[in-house]
């Protein structure tokens, strides 16, 4: 293959040189053997061949490889059909001298045009998203929920829907990185037997403090400093509602407002995953068809884990163990002012495909509950599992770590 | 006093002419701006999606705040998100015991020139689709019909959501033909007790109903029409699964504008199998505040300086 030259001027010599480059349309690789991608963060040069077609070229001095690709999306036959999406601007007024490059040890390799972080291209240059932030989305889904109560394993099966109308987080970097998490109108509704949960507004904040709260210095042997970092935060919810239907009728639990202090036991570097303890107090009102309406203050505590298991956000895991103790302002059934609620939830969610870059996820969840505040519900553990699909809107690429 | 030579006069004349022309607004036709004989201008196109309007009609008096906007992307010019919001949409039947309202209603459509599915397993693959996708969200709807009975039921729509597949695939808001499954949760509350805590019944659609949503509007926005059909089965906590259908059509025709704020004639028809009720309505919609259509130029005509 003879050498070529690309010059700033549009001289015929340049065209001839480019044609001599032998840049033809790359033979389409099989899907599992795609050409390498150009780096979106490095400069890309553009040059025309003698037919006036524009090519993108990116050379890496470290690897001595120059990638080249058409500056257009291609159709099935390899014809250029439209402009590239999400490709960086290429510099047109730069000289590219292939002979010099090859003399300097560079190798010309067919590649794919660059894409931003979180996106990729197929062999035709078509862009699509491959990294999703499920903590920024609107979602709705349906699930199948067979229920098993220990006393009656043949309890009827049921189905459910779940939804989250707006979920997002805001992260501020710096010496003390902070994540503010917001969730609005999130909940689920189960059929047969009917139950529903809804939270109108949720806000929590996690922070990684730079300075330790306590510095302990030990003087046994060589003096040593031990830092005790307490990454404290806040967890709040307003407008919570639980509805249960039992043999004693409907029970509605209105969780007007709850505020808790959080202690992050572990945080991932970008604060998207954590293990934390939280404890606090809330104001609630409960109405059922046996006791009527009663209100009270609820002390609550929980252990919470939230993990994004892979860099592309495809696998997500959550666990919550919660204990709530409502103290009613008047005794219930003239016996006690207190009730107990214990709850355990575990959930795994994985992206199975994306429609127009909007992910469809598989959700597997299991939960257990033991409570004595609802007439008609036996004071024993009841377990439930469900499996379903969720469709999410928005879900942009995750922040680059 | 010297005399100007022709060689000097010509450039001076040219500059003068250019300056004069620059001070005259060209009298080119602007498709969305009308002009009177006296040079006054008025809007002939209207933005139906950004306004605060009041409607009075046979079904009562009400109002709504509508907002819509498009989010575009510099690095992907073929992609836009079309977002439509309606806030505090309420109608009170002044001469009937009726009320209906919605705290928030939103429709979000992602339009791209090439729709696709990505199969991310193994090496990601892209399969192309002939529709845009999006979602519909309603939260906090309330409906009450007294019918003169002592037992009155308030239906609270806690949440309603739908996945939308828009086959019209337009970049604008002018056309929409979206189909999709609907999930919703409604609560019937016995209003006769005067307490919102007394729940009569829950009704849940578990993506078991399908919605077809058609919207057409003229380029000027003077005429617009909507058709919505929902049909499927809905689970009721008392009666189990029940087939239900709702069909609704409406037409809005702007007939005049006061200070460029439109007043429209509204016609509508709605039928529900749940209530076995067909309601026709006719009314007038007055826009109190709105965003002037971007194609309208209401700046006064300039006159030539002599």
HADDOCK unambig.tbl for C-alpha pairs under 7 A between the chains (distance, minus, plus):
assign (segid A and resid 31 and name CA) (segid B and resid 123 and name CA) 6.87 0.50 0.50
assign (segid A and resid 32 and name CA) (segid B and resid 123 and name CA) 5.89 0.50 0.50
assign (segid A and resid 85 and name CA) (segid B and resid 75 and name CA) 6.07 0.50 0.50
assign (segid A and resid 85 and name CA) (segid B and resid 76 and name CA) 4.69 0.50 0.50
assign (segid A and resid 86 and name CA) (segid B and resid 75 and name CA) 4.36 0.50 0.50
assign (segid A and resid 86 and name CA) (segid B and resid 76 and name CA) 5.10 0.50 0.50
assign (segid A and resid 87 and name CA) (segid B and resid 75 and name CA) 6.67 0.50 0.50
assign (segid A and resid 142 and name CA) (segid B and resid 206 and name CA) 6.74 0.50 0.50
assign (segid A and resid 160 and name CA) (segid B and resid 206 and name CA) 6.81 0.50 0.50
assign (segid A and resid 161 and name CA) (segid B and resid 206 and name CA) 5.98 0.50 0.50
assign (segid A and resid 194 and name CA) (segid B and resid 237 and name CA) 6.89 0.50 0.50
assign (segid A and resid 352 and name CA) (segid B and resid 120 and name CA) 6.88 0.50 0.50
assign (segid A and resid 353 and name CA) (segid B and resid 118 and name CA) 5.73 0.50 0.50
assign (segid A and resid 353 and name CA) (segid B and resid 119 and name CA) 4.85 0.50 0.50
assign (segid A and resid 353 and name CA) (segid B and resid 120 and name CA) 5.75 0.50 0.50
assign (segid A and resid 354 and name CA) (segid B and resid 117 and name CA) 5.46 0.50 0.50
assign (segid A and resid 354 and name CA) (segid B and resid 118 and name CA) 4.85 0.50 0.50
assign (segid A and resid 354 and name CA) (segid B and resid 119 and name CA) 6.54 0.50 0.50
assign (segid A and resid 355 and name CA) (segid B and resid 116 and name CA) 5.92 0.50 0.50
assign (segid A and resid 355 and name CA) (segid B and resid 117 and name CA) 4.16 0.50 0.50
assign (segid A and resid 355 and name CA) (segid B and resid 118 and name CA) 6.16 0.50 0.50
assign (segid A and resid 356 and name CA) (segid B and resid 115 and name CA) 5.41 0.50 0.50
assign (segid A and resid 356 and name CA) (segid B and resid 116 and name CA) 4.84 0.50 0.50
assign (segid A and resid 356 and name CA) (segid B and resid 117 and name CA) 5.58 0.50 0.50
assign (segid A and resid 357 and name CA) (segid B and resid 118 and name CA) 6.90 0.50 0.50
